[in-house]
Amino acid sequence: MSGGTPRARPFERAAHEALQDVQLRRNLAKATSAIREKRALATGELPDWQALREAGRAIKAHTVANLDHYLMRLEQSVLARGGQVHWARDAAEANSIVQTLVTATGAREAIKVKSLTTDEIGLNDALASIGVHALETDLAELIVQLAHEPSSHILVPAIHKNRSEIRELFLRSMGLKASELSDAPSDLAAAARRFLRGKFLSATVGISGANFAVADTGAVCVVESEGNGRMCTTLPQTLITVMGIEKVVPSWRAMEVFLQLLPRSSTAERMNPYTSFWTGVRHGDGPQAFHLVLLDNGRSDVLASEDRRQTLYCIRCSACLNTCPVYARVGGHAYGSHYPGPIGAILTPQLVDTPEADTLPFASTLCGACYEVCPVKIDIPSVLLDLRHRAVERRRLHRGRLAALDTEDGAMRLAAGIFAQPHRYRWVQRWARLVQRPFVKDGYVERLPGYLGGWTRTRDLPAVAGTTFREWWLEGGDDG
Amino acid sequence: MRDERLMRLALFIPCYVDTLFPQAGQATVQVLRRLGHELHYPAEQTCCGQMHVNTGYQREAIPLVRNFVRAFGAYDRVVAPSASCVGEVREIYPRLARLARDPALVEAVDALVPRVHELTSFLVEELGVEDVGAYFPHRVTFHPTCHSQRVLHIGDSPQRLLGRVRGIELVPLPDAQECCGFGGTFSVKNADTSSAMLASKVARVLETGAEVCAAADNSCLMHIGGALHRQRTGVRTLHVAEILASTEARPWRQA
């Protein structure tokens, strides 16, 4: 059993469906507005919050620009402390490494710390294919796994579900009677705890992602709230960590910055409840075998583009999701990726090369709210613009001469040609004033065809003015 | 200090203001003339190209950058009643000029960009004026647009100007910082999501009981106003300049 795989569809189509879901709209609006307010308080109480953001960005920029150096250093440090390091070019390589490692232990089950990176590579499915069950132990991740649904938020995977929906799911999948479980959050958590406790004590393999890894010492860090991560990284005999290569930081000093930025930005806490570090292996204490799988999976291509490189600075706090007015209405599933929201809209199309992923950079009004809250100051709107440009150029390349038949492409070329020549622009204004006549009512157009029809389904459009500003000015610009 | 009134001041009236909202351009003229400025309107100006850039057609926007530089390059200051288009010029033009790989264009753009201003921040920050002698006896709520807040960072310039208008009853807009859902072609490419965002904005505007929803940008107002009109709410939108242009001698009247 594994969590579902996101369904790849053009964003606008997926969003259209999500917007019809009244329960989803309510759950999301409630959850995102609550966390948004809490986050504003948690970041507002630090007088040096802006300086911390600058520092976070600077550390990430430096590390990512010298990634080869720090990764080699991390490898040396992990090896020196008795861990093993594996390099994976892509998802298939990473999955095959983990499959081999788990097979060698003989385990049929592995317990997992919530990890976006293992979601990204589809590790649970890969393990299922060799008969190994990977059990999610984070409460929300367990919920979506039991529901066979993909996660809809990078921090709170079940944000789209409310507690009565979760209760029904637990009743169905944990074999409980209706009288045994209420929908009180404490009851639901207790049911999950009972379900998981035996698994923690019996599992021999733990699998995690990593929030950070310190190159200097080889210490790997997972930050979490429930203690399940601490269990997964300490109880099993074998610990396997799959980590995106951008998660390395140079030294412990960097942790001072990120352990302030991350909890306040993500869960709106001053400090998260569990911050686990482990360094290699120690005889007789904790896992006796530690494997660090370093995953590229498209990241070095992101690194190659100077404009888009900042995408790799992300520390997966999810503040951009909680702040985004688009995300708050359509939810995570509409993005068709384990990385939804604004960060997903720039990360997914750089990792996944599909026409569906290329619709994601357009899933934003460029309102800039994400950039404003990002703890490492990723200029998401600017990367969105860059990816929109790339999407247009790719579509042209793909369609060749047929690109000329594309309505939007044709209209944009035509408009550019008109605006580049003032006399053409003036002529079009006069022409539009004439042809609009039959459609104008009380100064507004209520229905437009084709591409522009999306506007007039819910909004009126002001008509071209009887006298444009230019005409008024040329007639003397008399304001008296 | 140089007398700002001796500078050559050009009006940049963005294409949609010129074509759909000329009254906002005329109001801009009235306010600046009332403050004693002589204005120029370069006839070559058309569109800044924001729609192209925001839709992914950056190359198509380059000729528009050239046209803008041709139209405005000779002026000391350029003022526009649009935070969004000024944001485009100030934040994006330097990138487009570099994309064009034309050193002369890069130089011209870098020299021009700092001289291009959004109207309300020009009045408050550059001219140091807050009271422009306006009179507007109506209940007004103000929507701070995304590009004015998060791209241009004009702060509270519009509110400071509105605060000094005589007779005005300003009511705060709940969730004011949230985007109205326009986003240029987003409003047609993702029409459903855009409309869902707009529904919230319209609800907040109606909650205030205001007769007028004002902003420093006609693009967002076109969006909000489009729904206010469609739903026959009886609430209208006005550019801040139109409120500032209204005086006791010549108060604003619905056209």
Interface residues (C-beta under 8 A of the other chain):
Chain A: F11 E12 A15 H16 L19 P325 V326 R329 V330 P361 F362 A363 S364 T365 L366 C367 G368 A369 Y371 E372 L385 R388 H389 R390 A391 V392 E393 E408 D409 M412 R413 A415 A416 I418 F419 A420 Q421 P422 Y425 Q429 A432 Y444 E446 Y451 L452 G453 G454 W455 R457 T458 R459 D460 L461 P462 A463 V464 A465 T467 T468 F469 R470 W472 W473 L474 G477 D479
Chain B: I13 C15 V17 D18 T19 L20 F21 P22 G25 Q26 V29 Q30 R33 Y41 A43 E44 Q45 T46 C47 G49 M51 H52 V53 N54 T55 G56 Y57 Q58 E60 A61 P63 L64 R66 N67 I92 C146 H147 Q149 R150 V151 Q177 E178 C179 G181 F182 G183 G184 T185 F186 S187 V188 K189 N190 A191 D192 T193 S194 S195 A196 M197 L198 S200 M222 H223 G225 G226 A227 H229 R230
